[in-house]
Amino acid sequence: MSFRFPRLSNRYGRRSVIRKLSACFGVLPLLAAMPARAAESRLLMLGDSITAAYGLARGQGLPAQLEAALRAKGHTVRVIDAGVSGDTTAGGRARLDWALAEAPQAVIVALGGNDGLRGIEPRATEANLAAILDALAARGLPVMLAGMLAPPNLGADYGREFAGTFTRLSEARPDVVFYPFLLEGVAGNPALNQPDRIHPNEAGVAELVRRMLPSVESLLGRVPAG
């Protein structure tokens, strides 16, 4: 005894296929109308202990607070912490290729504080920063340069030459977003610094972010779409 399944008619099969195709094509306009998800931008902070959250929990440091502030303003961005405590401009220059392995689309260069603390010759600091900025320009990366001031105990002449380093670099590179002093509004304020009077506390970092946010947004505006 044999049993055969009933054969579907061609007419029934054609109608079934048509209904399925119609349903699929009906979804396409809806998918096209859905807003595209914005791609996440990667912003690298190449710095020293100020960006490495020295003395703070990771979530209280400059990269984390800056990322939170940018996201609160609608920027889809991840801030990558490439800060090394104690690093000089020479150290930052030496590890630049390693830091760029994160494939950032924009970079904040925040080095020089330890050069000033150690009394390094400003010409050496300038040469290191110039090499970093030129390497980033060769890769087509938008850059923000955060300036630094030398401690007053090194003398007025050294202070002027040290500060002039950052000014000269920015003037020679008009495409670079220049933020003259990373610790603006925080340096020298005991309420905004840790007991060492050098590194910002959590409130001090929040003030840094508040002040530098417009410049960082200008930097992100230079990241190519897509």
ABEGO torsion letter per residue (X at the ends): XBBBBBBBBAAAAAAAAAAAAAAAAAAAAAAAABBBBBBBBBBBBBBBAAAAGBGBBAAABAAAAAAAAAAAAGBBBBBBBABBBGBBAAAAAAAAAAAAAAGBABBBBBBGAAAAAAGBBAAAAAAAAAAAAAAAAAAGBBBBBBBBBBBAAAEAAAAAAAAAAAAAAAAABAABBBBABAABGABGBAAABBAAGABBBAAAAAAAAAAAAAAAAAAAAABBBX
